[in-house]
Amino acid sequence: MRITMISDMNDDLYDARAGRGGVDATRMAVADFGGSVLGRPVLVDALNDHNKAAEAPALAMQAYDSRADLLMDLQNSPIAAAISKVATERRKLAISTGSANPTLTRAACSKYFYHYSFDLTSIATVTANYLAGQNKRWAMIAEDTGFGRSTAAMMSPIVAAHGGEIVKSVVLPAQNAESDFSTALGDVRGLNPDVVAVFDDAAKGDAGIAFLTRAGLKATITTALLYLSDVDRVKDGYSGVVAAVPWYWNLDPAARTWSDRFASSHNGLRPTEAQAADYSATLQWLNAVKTAGTTDADAVTRALDGHKFDDMFAHGGEFRANDHLVVHDLYVAKVKVRHSSRNHMTGSRYLQASLRLPHSRAMQSARSRNSRSQNQEVFGTSPRMSITRHMMRFLVIAS
């Protein structure tokens, strides 16, 4: 049987987040499972999507035509959405471990697609609830895209619910530059915000956050998506940034032990959350195939739907049957000032919880925004909700 990874492997941002490391993590999972299931060897191969959504449908069809039983990784939301459509047409399974768009389990949800690790609603909800409790004056800097505007729209009512206010909202061009952030900094500095939230994706987000963190603002900087590989790539650029994350390599002994194994074959580099999610999702799929006694997608989904688990990646994990969102605990992380290279982050340890966010509170703002999906006849009528159950720990990440 065959697992095909579809990811960007061009030695860039998405390759660092998952890419070739994600392929290796998936092969680790297969090896740890024993290399075979139902008496058949499991092969892991990979296709390079070049971070181009236009290429995704053909790659998915190529993989399924080559007898792939599962497509994995799918780091970019437009790529994940395109592959989800092909998976539905072919009645084959796909799992995304890095896409953020919540419509993948709402308006565009599919019986044959699972959304693993996190979504944008969960990250924005947890981050805003954590920071807004003590910080009342917020400035938001968002790119003029669906990603930027929707994240600002998610966080704003949470800030208001905590008695805070948005003292300034700045919309940047979709193709922005450091000069745009310089103008935005001039707009917000004199307002003395407690928090500056930056919603800009990919490498542009790196540049903007680095510019603001180095500008000497007294405010806490937050963002929507925080990856260890981004912290490592932009030296000191993420220092002091606070944001929710789905996982961290030094989270607990199980995560640390697995991460050390990964690092031993990757020049000391610890895995990202997407690479850890690839490992976790692969094991969950293999176990479901074993339970189902077949790789048939309909039978495997019956084994996965409602399945609860805990492993080195997910605590309180559950394959939610009504929309195929994989729910689990999230955490708030703060990036420390860089003291050493990524392969020597021995000083990083999680701290005593600064906030425990009950499941019902985390879901409140997400439920109010969720509408009925066109796929409710497949997944039922319960409300779509955010991924997080509660924040268990406050993490400090050494940059």
Beta strands, then each sheet from edge to edge (+ up, - down):
strand 1: 2-7
strand 2: 36-37
strand 3: 40-41
strand 4: 43-48
strand 5: 70-73
strand 6: 93-96
strand 7: 113-115
strand 8: 137-143
strand 9: 165-172
strand 10: 195-199
strand 11: 220-223
strand 12: 242-245
strand 13: 308-309
strand 14: 317-319
strand 15: 326-336
strand 16: 388-398
sheet 1: 4+ 1+ 5+ 6+ 7+
sheet 2: 2+ 3-
sheet 3: 9+ 8+ 10+ 11+
sheet 4: 12+ 15- 14+ 13-
sheet 5: 12+ 15- 16-
end
